[in-house]
Amino acid sequence: MWSDEGEGKILYVQTHGVNDPGRSATPFFLAASAAAMEVEVGIYFTMYGPQLLQKEIIDKIGPKGDRGQRLSYFIKQATDLGVRLFVCQPSLDLNDLAIEDLIDDVEMIGGAAFNDLAMRADAVISF
């Protein structure tokens, strides 16, 4: 999953979903910041996290009124900078979702692949 080249790898783990919107944008914002610093970055969505990747949800989550950006803005910012998005298969089942329900370019991985990412990362940060 991670390349063998370059320095710096950060893996963010997103466990919160649509019922906790205040925790939705931060992993994308931090991941984009790290990617802009030429760090290799991934976000792993597990438990309720996959809810945030639903095509019909990303434009609905955001601050009330016109005080800020929608979640889709932060996702695009991160992915445009090369942040990779990984999703846990059992968590899709937990949320009654299929990979087709999610935005493009989300990679489904299993437990062994997640553990490999975590062991090879310089930092693992959970939300």
C-alpha positions as CSV (number, residue, x, y, z in Angstrom):
1,M,0.0,0.0,0.0
2,W,2.7,2.5,1.0
3,S,5.5,3.2,-1.4
4,D,9.0,2.3,-0.3
5,E,10.3,5.7,-1.4
6,G,10.2,9.0,0.3
7,E,10.1,10.1,3.9
8,G,7.1,10.5,6.1
9,K,3.9,8.5,6.1
10,I,0.8,9.4,8.1
11,L,-2.3,7.2,8.5
12,Y,-5.5,8.9,9.8
13,V,-8.2,6.6,11.1
14,Q,-11.8,7.9,10.9
15,T,-14.3,6.1,13.1
16,H,-17.0,8.7,13.4
17,G,-19.9,9.1,10.9
18,V,-22.8,11.4,10.1
19,N,-24.1,11.5,13.6
20,D,-20.9,13.3,14.7
21,P,-20.4,15.9,11.9
22,G,-18.1,18.0,14.0
23,R,-15.4,15.3,13.5
24,S,-15.9,14.9,9.8
25,A,-13.7,17.5,8.1
26,T,-10.6,17.5,10.4
27,P,-9.0,14.3,9.1
28,F,-9.3,15.5,5.5
29,F,-8.0,19.0,6.4
30,L,-5.0,17.5,8.3
31,A,-4.4,14.9,5.6
32,A,-4.3,17.6,2.9
33,S,-1.9,19.7,5.0
34,A,0.4,16.7,5.3
35,A,0.2,15.9,1.6
36,A,1.1,19.5,0.8
37,M,4.2,18.9,2.9
38,E,5.0,16.0,0.6
39,V,4.1,13.4,3.2
40,E,2.5,10.2,2.0
41,V,-1.0,10.2,3.5
42,G,-4.0,7.8,3.8
43,I,-7.3,7.9,5.7
44,Y,-8.8,4.6,6.8
45,F,-12.5,4.6,7.4
46,T,-13.8,2.1,9.9
47,M,-16.8,1.6,12.2
48,Y,-19.1,4.5,11.2
49,G,-16.5,6.4,9.2
50,P,-17.6,5.0,5.8
51,Q,-20.9,6.9,6.2
52,L,-18.9,10.1,5.4
53,L,-17.9,8.8,2.0
54,Q,-21.4,8.3,0.6
55,K,-22.0,10.1,-2.6
56,E,-25.2,11.7,-1.4
57,I,-23.8,12.8,2.0
58,I,-20.7,14.7,1.2
59,D,-22.5,17.9,0.1
60,K,-24.9,17.8,3.1
61,I,-22.4,17.8,6.0
62,G,-21.0,21.1,7.0
63,P,-21.5,24.1,9.2
64,K,-24.9,25.7,9.5
65,G,-25.6,28.6,7.2
66,D,-22.8,30.0,5.1
67,R,-20.1,30.0,7.7
68,G,-17.8,27.5,6.1
69,Q,-17.2,24.7,3.6
70,R,-19.1,21.4,3.0
71,L,-17.4,18.1,3.6
72,S,-17.0,17.7,-0.2
73,Y,-14.7,20.6,-0.3
74,F,-12.3,19.0,2.2
75,I,-12.5,15.6,0.5
76,K,-11.6,17.2,-2.9
77,Q,-8.8,19.2,-1.4
78,A,-7.3,16.1,0.2
79,T,-7.6,13.8,-2.8
80,D,-6.4,16.4,-5.3
81,L,-3.2,16.5,-3.2
82,G,-2.8,12.7,-3.4
83,V,-4.4,11.5,-0.1
84,R,-5.6,7.9,-0.5
85,L,-8.9,6.8,1.0
86,F,-9.2,3.3,2.4
87,V,-12.4,1.7,3.7
88,C,-12.9,-1.4,5.8
89,Q,-15.2,-4.1,4.3
90,P,-16.9,-5.2,7.5
91,S,-17.6,-1.5,8.3
92,L,-19.4,-1.2,4.9
93,D,-21.6,-4.1,6.1
94,L,-22.1,-2.5,9.5
95,N,-23.5,0.6,7.8
96,D,-25.5,-1.3,5.1
97,L,-23.3,0.2,2.4
98,A,-21.6,-1.1,-0.7
99,I,-18.5,0.2,-2.3
100,E,-20.7,1.5,-5.2
101,D,-22.4,3.8,-2.6
102,L,-19.2,5.7,-2.0
103,I,-17.4,8.4,-3.9
104,D,-14.9,7.4,-6.5
105,D,-11.4,6.2,-5.8
106,V,-12.0,4.7,-2.4
107,E,-9.9,1.6,-1.9
108,M,-11.4,-1.4,0.0
109,I,-8.9,-3.1,2.2
110,G,-8.9,-5.8,4.9
111,G,-7.5,-6.1,8.3
112,A,-4.1,-7.3,7.2
113,A,-3.6,-4.5,4.8
114,F,-4.7,-1.9,7.5
115,N,-2.2,-3.4,9.9
116,D,0.6,-3.2,7.3
117,L,-0.3,0.5,6.7
118,A,-0.3,1.2,10.4
119,M,3.0,-0.6,11.0
120,R,4.8,1.2,8.1
121,A,3.4,4.7,9.0
122,D,5.4,7.1,10.9
123,A,2.3,8.3,12.7
124,V,-1.3,6.9,13.2
125,I,-3.9,9.4,14.3
126,S,-7.4,8.5,15.1
127,F,-10.6,10.5,15.0
